[in-house]
Amino acid sequence: MDGVSGATITSTAIKEAAAAALTAAGLNPDDYKTAVENDASAEDSTVDADVVVVGAGGAGMTAAITAAAEGKSVVILESQSMVGGNSVRATGGMNAGKTVYQDENEFGESAGVEIADLLKTRDITRSAICRSLVRIFLDQKTKAPGHIPYARVLGFQKNSAPLLSQIKKNSSIPLITKAADASAILDETAFRLFNETCAASNLYEMLLCHKTGQPFIHEMKKPLRII
């Protein structure tokens, strides 16, 4: 198996797994290794062009085609043996901005196209993206302190109440179990950050309730979730 540029960890893992399987079968992995010979040397060349595009992926090819359509001479540089870049690995939708299809059609939430749905990943949830967009919409620019100013408990298991009580008693930062208590236990900077977080959550909640028909509950009045 060849090493794949940009996928070093995956390539190494596959090679190690194959070696372990051979060893478990009583074979010597070294007997199955083949040295890679590359005697071919590329020739240097000079090419004059109006536009040089680095990377023949979806974005690079689109840029090259657009430039060529405007009458420019284009050179595309690609490090791999095939074109496509990360776009060839896209298993879902492909993001594109200001396309002719967007100009000719209305792509709103009713069409099932939301920016949060397009951007969400396994690590960055749709909810987190929505809250970030709300912060941008509200123009919230409070600089977060260099340390975590407080912790907020949103829910806990019923049998963990004694542990939660000890954590709250011995914590080095304020632990909020009831939002209404925030003004009394947080300093000015932390309370301002807390209010901005609540404002963003409330706006997100209102939009969600408008869409689903569920009743709106203000962030300051939400009870702890006890499971």
N, C-alpha and C positions, 0 to 999 in steps of 0.2 A: 504494500500500500504506500502510495506517495504521501508526503506531508502536504497539507493544504494550507496555503498562506491565509492567515486570518482565522484559522481554526486549529491552532497549534495544540490546544488542550484536548480537543476532540480527537485529532489525529494520533496524539501520543497515547490517549486512553485506549483507542482501538488496537494500536500496536501492542501495548502492554497486555491487553486482554487476550489477544491472539497468542502472544508468547506464553502466557500463563496456561492457556488451553493446551498448547503443544507440550509444555512441561508436565501437565497433569496426565497427558496421554503417554508419557514416557519417552517423548521425543526431545531433541535438542533444537531450540528455536534458532540457534546460529546457523544450522544447516539449511534454513529456509530463507535466510537473508540474502538479498541480491544487491551487490554494489551498483550504484547508479553511475553510469559513465556518460559524461557530457563533453565530448571532444569538439562539438560544434562551437565555433566562435562567431559571434555576430559581427557584421561589418558596420563600421561607422558610416553614417550618411548625413547629409545636410539637406533639410527640406524647408523651403520658404512657404509660410502660410500666414493668412490673416488672423486665424484663430487656432489656438492649441487647446484641446480638451484633454484633461488628465482623468482617465477612468472611463471605460466603455460600459458602464452600467446604465440603468434606466435614465438617470438624470443626465449623465454625460452624453449618451446617444441622442437624447432629446435636444440638448444644447447644440450638439453638432449638426443635427438635421435642421434646426431652426436657423443656425448661422449659414448653412449651405443654401437654404431656401432664400436667404437674403442676398445671395450672390457672393458670399465669402468663401475663400479656400480654407479648408479645415483639415487639421491633423489630429488624430485621436491616439493617445498613448495609453496602453493597457499592459499591466504587469502579468496578467494570467494568460493561459493558452486559449481561453475562450472569452467571449464577451458576455455581458449580462450583470456582472457585479453581484451585489446583494439582492438585486431585483429577481434573479433567477431562483432565489430561495424563498420568495414571498409566497406564503400559502394562503393569504387572505387578500383583502383589498389593497390597492396601491394608491397612495396619496398623490394628489396632483392639485396645483393651484392655478386659478385663472385660466381654465381650459375653455375651448370653444363650446364644450358641452355644458359647462356651467353658465356660459353666456346665453345659450339657446334654451336652457331649461331651468326651472326653479328647483333647486335642491335645498329643501328645508327639513325641519325635523319630521314633518309629515311624510317625507319621502324616505325616511329611515336613515338619513345621513346626518350624524352629529359628530362634531369634532372630537368629543370625548370618546365616542365609540371607535373612532379611527385611531386615536392615539393610545388607548388603553393597552396595557400589557399585563403579563402575569405579575410583575413587580410593582407596576404603577396602576392602581385601580381607577375605574371610571369615576368613582366618588372623589378620589384625591385630585384628579384632573379638574373635575367640576368645581371643587372648592378653590383650586388655584385660579381658575378662570374668574370666579366670583371675586377673589381678592384683586385681580387686575381690574375688573369692572368697577369695583368700589374704590380703586386707586389707593389701596392700603399699602403704605410704604414704611411702616414702623420698623425700624432696624431691630432685629431680634438681639437680645442680650447675648453676651459671650457664653453664658451658662444657661441651663434649663431653669427658668424661674419658678416653675410650679409643675405639679402633676395632677391630672384629673382622672378620677375613677368614673367610668361610664357604666360599669356593671361588675358583678362578682358572684361567686357561688355562695349560697346561703351558709354552708358549713365553713366558709372561709372568713366569716365575720370577725372572729378573734384575731386572725392573722392580719386582717385589714386594720383593725384597731391598733395593733402593735406597730405596723408600718407607719400609720398616721402619727403615732406618738413619737417614734424615733427617727422619722425622716428628716433629712437635712434641708429639704425644701418643702414649702407648703403643699399639702395634699388636699385637693378639693373633691369632696364627695357630694356637696350641694352647691350648685352654681350661685345661689343667692348669698352664700358666705364669702364669695370671692373678694368683694370690696373690703371686707374686714380683715382678711388675712394676706392680701397681696400688696406689694409696694406699687408705686405709681406706674413704673414701666411695665411690670408684669400685669397689672390690672388693665392697662391700655391694650396690651397684646391679647389678653383674655377677651376683652370687649370686641376687638376686631375679629377674633376667631368666632365668637358668637354671632356677630353680624353676618359674616360670610355663611355660617351654618344656617342662619335663619332665612337668608335669601335663597340658598340652595333648597331648603326645606319647603319654602313657599312655591318655588317652581315645580318641585316634585309633587306637592299636594295638588297643584293646579292641573298637573298632567294625570295624576292617578285618582283624584277625587277624595283622597284621604284627608281627615281633619288636620289642620295645622296646629302644632304644639311649639310654643316659643322655647328657645334653647334654655332660657333661665328657668323654665317650668318643667323640663323633662325629668322624670323620676329616674332613680338608679334602676338598672335592670338586674334583678336578682333571680338567678337560675338555680 
